[in-house]
């Protein structure tokens, strides 16, 4: 992936650095699909090593995350790449364990966030939280991992979610996984299924 800017360190984060790049990920062919019925409907594509998946949706209220897991401090152990960001909602805010405002893209259309670990990691859990209190839209995201800096990337999950200001403003995804020697996690977010009008956002991203 060709980088358009050098990595730049942000003052609020000692180890977390940000790279902006313009390369756009290619879509992969879906190999399996499970459809789950919720108020905010979704299509879930599970291809790799997802073992257990718990999903929650809510209108305004945020469920308390489980306390039985010791989350990794991403700012200390990884670098972050992001395709764009709103200066008021930098990517570091998505790794503050709910204490930050979260990340928001600086431009509409599909966005990519990558975690590049300093050392290979054994991952057992991945948690993502998305919030959209204002706009009715359908979002799709896909999560991938690789055990080398050059790939190949393996798809963990791909799914869609309907946000609705009336009854579905928050999506919390909690995955139990069994991933070994992970060097890169990649999150692709298409906020409105290719319409190019909505801004992608991520409230929290946790790994353990």
N, C-alpha and C positions, 0 to 999 in steps of 0.2 A: 504494500500500500504506500503510495507516494505521499509524503508529508509536505505540506505547503508552508509550514512555519516551524521554526525550531521550538523545542520544548521550553516552556517558560514557567518558572516557579512563582506561585502565588504567595503573598505575604502571610495569609492566614493558615498556611499548611506547610509543614516542614518537609514531608516526604511526598506529598501528593502533587504531581505536576501535570500540566495540561498541554496537549498538542491539538491543534486544529488542523483538519485535513478535509479535502474535497472529494476524495474517491467515494463513490456510492456503491454500497454492497449489492451484489446480484441476488435475486430471489432464487431460492432453491425449490425443487419439485417436492411437493408434499407426498409423503409415503404412507401416512396413517392418519386417521382422524377419529376423535371421540367427541361427540356433541353432548354438552351438559346443559340442562335447562335451569336458568336462573332468571330473576327479574331483569337483570342486565344480561342478555343472552351472550353466549360465547361459543366459539369453535376452538377446540383444543387439539393440537397436533403433537403427539408424543412419539419421538423417534429414537431417543438415545437412552440414557440411564436414569430417567426420572423414576423413582420408586414410589413415593407418596406425594400427593398434591392436595393442599387445602386452599380453598378460595373463599373470600368473603367480600361482600359489597355492602355499602351503607350510604345513607343520606346524611352527610355532615359529620356524624359521630365516627370516631376512629377506634377500632377495637384495640384492646391492649395486646401487645405482642407476647408470645410465650416467653417465660423467663428461664427456661431450662437449657438455654444454649449460650455459649460464650462466643459472641461475635468477634470476628477479626477486625483489627484496626487498619482499615484500608489505607488511610493516610500514611501509615508507617511502613507498609509492606508492598506498596504498588504505586505505579504511575497510572494516570488516567488520560485517555485520548477522547476527545469529543468533537463532533462535526461542527457544532456551533453552540453558543450560549448567550443568554441575556445577561448583561453585566450585573443586573440586580438579582439574578438567580444563577450563580455560578455552579459548576458541577460539584465543587467541594461540599455544597449544602446538602447534596443527596447522600452523603456519607457521615452525617452527624447524628445518626441513631434517633431521628425524629426531632432533633433540636434545631435544625436549620429550616430554611424556607423551601428547600428542594431546588432541583435544576429545572430550567426552562430554556428551550431552544431560542436562538437569536433570529431564526427565520423559519417560515413554514416548510412543510414537506418532511420526508423521511429523514431520520437522524440516527447516528450511530455513536454508542459509547463503548469504549474498550478499557478493561482493566488489565494491566501488564504487571504481573507479580515479579518481584525481585528474585524470588526463589520459587521452585515448584511447590504447589500446595495440594493437600488432600482435602477435598471439600465434601461436606456431608449435608449442607443446608444452604439454600439460597432463598432470600426473601426480597420481593419487589412490592412497592406501594405506589400506585398512581392516583392522582386526584384531579378531578375536573368538575368544579361546582357550577360552572356558568354555561357551557356549550354542550348541546346535544350532538354527539358524534360517535362513530364507530372506529375504534383503534385496533391495530394489530401490532403485536411485538413478537420477536423471536430471540431466543437466547442460545448462544453457541459457546463452545470451549475448544481449546487446542492445547496440546502438550509440547508445542515448540513455537518459536517466534514466527515461523513461516507457514504454520498450519500442517496438515489440513484441519479445518474447523468441523466439529461435530455438533449437530443440532440437538439441544436438550428439549426445547419446547417451542411451539409456535401457537399463538392463540389470538382470538378477537374478543373484544368487550364493547358493549354498548354503554356509553355514558349518557345520563339523563339528569338534568338539574332537579327533577321532581322526585326521583326515587333511586338513582344509581350514580352517585358522585364520587365514589372511591372504590378502588380495586386493590385488594391485598392478596398477593400470591405467595405461598409458602411451600417450597419444594424440598423434600428430603432426597438427596442424591448420593451417589457413590462414585465420585470422580477422583482419579489418581493422577499425580504429576501435572497439575493444571498450571499452565503459564499465562494463558490469556482467557478472559471471559469477554464475550462480545454481545452487546444488546442492541438490536435494531428496533426502532420504534417508527411505525407509520401511523401518524395521529388521526388520519381521516381516509385511509384506504386509497391513497394516491391522488386525492383531490387537490392537494397542495395549498389548502387554505388554513388549516389548523396548526397550532404550535405544539410540538411534543413537550412533555413534562414528565419528571420523575421525582416523586416526593422522597422516597427512601430506597436504598439498595444495600442489603446486608448479606454477608457471606460468613460461613463458619465451617 
